Amino acid sequence: MEPFHQHVFICTQGKPEGVASCPNNGSLQVLQALERELDSQGLDHQVQVTACGCLGLCENGPVMIVYPDGIWYRRVKEEDVPEIVGSHLRDGNVVSRLVWNDLPAMKAEITESRNHYRAMVQAKDEAGTLPDDLNEMVRSFMPSRAVLTALELDVFTAVASGASAEHVAQKIQADPRATEMLLNALVSLKLLDKKEGRFFNTFAAARFFCEGSRDNARGGLMHTAQLWHRWTSLTECVRAGTSVETGSHEESWVSDFIAAMDRNARERADAVVRAVGTNGIGRMLDLGGGSGAYSIAFARALCLD
């Protein structure tokens, strides 16, 4: 038997920009909306949601499948989610206008998509083309560098509740054209949304990258930005067999380092307290205490005891 009343699959298989795919048509937004709506209607314990790979119906995405009902929804939009949850998942009434039940057409499209993909893989292999996973590994510094630059310039705080590229450029004291290019890159990385020439923080960006947010992690991530500059000298370090002066000594290095260590420690502190326990403990010596995150966690646990 199924552990949940229903199981919903949504394709989130990413593909290059301009290629038909569920994510390029908004499946990630549909997935987030579905999780929010299930929680809002009290169904999150009855319906399991799973992001899955390509279902072979890229031209008709976003695609959503509901089991054990065997219902295939196509071209689902974020605004369709409340109806699907309320009508189908809660009340058992299928949203017929979104259902695709032409089985021969579905099978034909899936088969064509699969054969096309296999042919493409074979052709690339015969041509000696660098495989996608290796290519992505080599180029992965690019999105990282874009995000780190945005953090260094505090772009997400400047965007706030919505701003034009020119307004952001003024706030971060940068070139307007270059700023807009960076903002567009952040849109492609799903950290910003863009509507009618204005940029908006996504939920994750607003929560973790904006000043004033309780969970703002920018301070600790600035240490990662400084590490990036040091890692650029890796080739010279290997040749020399020792560290090589990079010429970048940020005044905030110590505070950024402590912020990064504090973030790491706070993520583990409660688990350490539970593992060690507090029974019979009257004093504790924290060697190399850093930000004091572990001491704070133990002190808090002792107070609760």
Residue pairs with C-beta under 8 A, 6 or more apart in sequence:
2 67
2 68
3 48
4 46
4 47
4 48
5 46
5 47
6 46
6 47
6 48
6 66
6 67
6 68
6 69
6 89
7 47
7 48
7 50
7 66
7 67
7 68
8 34
8 47
8 48
8 49
8 50
8 64
8 65
8 66
8 67
8 89
9 50
9 51
9 52
9 55
9 64
9 65
9 67
10 22
10 27
10 30
10 31
10 34
10 49
10 50
10 51
10 52
10 62
10 63
10 64
11 21
11 22
11 23
11 27
11 51
11 52
11 53
11 54
11 55
11 57
11 61
11 62
11 63
12 22
12 23
12 27
12 28
12 31
12 51
12 52
12 53
13 21
13 22
13 23
13 52
13 53
13 54
14 21
14 23
15 21
15 23
15 24
15 58
17 24
17 188
18 24
19 58
20 58
20 59
20 61
21 54
21 58
21 61
22 54
22 55
22 58
22 61
22 62
22 63
23 62
24 61
25 61
25 62
25 75
26 62
26 77
26 78
27 61
27 62
27 63
27 76
28 190
29 78
30 62
30 64
30 76
30 77
30 78
30 80
30 81
31 49
31 51
32 203
33 78
33 81
34 49
34 81
34 84
34 85
35 44
35 49
37 81
37 82
37 85
38 44
38 47
38 49
38 85
38 89
41 85
41 86
41 90
43 85
43 89
43 90
46 89
47 89
54 113
54 117
55 63
55 65
55 110
56 109
56 110
56 111
56 113
56 114
57 63
57 74
57 100
57 106
57 109
57 110
57 113
58 113
59 109
60 74
60 75
60 100
60 109
61 74
61 75
62 74
62 75
62 76
62 77
63 72
63 73
63 74
63 76
64 72
64 73
64 74
64 76
64 84
65 71
65 72
65 73
66 73
66 88
66 89
69 88
69 94
71 88
71 94
71 99
72 99
72 100
72 101
72 106
73 84
73 95
73 98
73 99
73 100
74 98
74 99
74 100
75 98
76 84
76 98
80 95
80 98
83 95
84 95
84 98
87 93
87 94
87 95
88 94
88 95
100 106
124 131
143 185
143 189
144 228
145 228
146 182
146 185
146 186
146 189
147 186
147 189
147 191
148 221
148 224
148 225
148 228
149 155
149 182
150 156
150 182
150 186
150 191
150 209
151 209
151 218
151 221
151 222
151 225
152 222
152 225
153 172
153 174
153 182
154 172
154 211
154 218
155 168
155 172
155 179
155 182
155 183
155 186
156 191
156 192
156 201
156 205
156 206
156 209
156 210
156 218
157 209
157 210
157 211
157 212
157 218
158 167
158 168
158 171
158 172
159 168
159 183
159 192
159 199
159 200
159 201
159 205
160 201
160 210
161 200
161 201
162 198
162 199
162 200
163 171
163 198
163 199
164 197
164 198
164 199
165 176
165 179
165 180
165 183
165 197
165 199
166 176
166 179
168 179
168 183
168 199
169 175
169 176
169 178
169 179
169 180
172 179
183 192
183 194
183 199
184 194
186 192
186 199
186 205
187 193
187 194
187 199
190 202
191 201
191 202
191 204
191 205
191 209
192 199
192 200
192 201
192 202
192 205
193 199
193 200
193 201
193 202
194 200
201 209
201 210
206 213
207 213
207 215
207 216
208 215
208 216
208 217
208 218
209 216
209 217
209 218
209 221
210 216
210 218
211 218
217 263
219 255
219 256
219 259
219 260
220 256
220 259
220 260
220 261
220 262
220 263
220 264
221 260
222 252
222 256
222 259
222 260
223 253
223 256
223 257
223 259
223 260
224 260
226 248
226 250
226 253
226 256
229 246
229 248
230 246
230 248
232 246
233 243
233 244
233 246
236 244
237 243
237 244
250 256
258 290
258 291
259 291
261 290
261 291
261 293
262 290
262 291
262 293
265 290
265 291
265 293
265 294
266 293
266 297
269 293
269 294
269 296
269 297
270 297
272 294
272 297
273 297
273 298
273 301
278 298
278 301
278 302
278 305
281 298
281 302
284 295
284 298
286 292
286 294
286 295
289 295
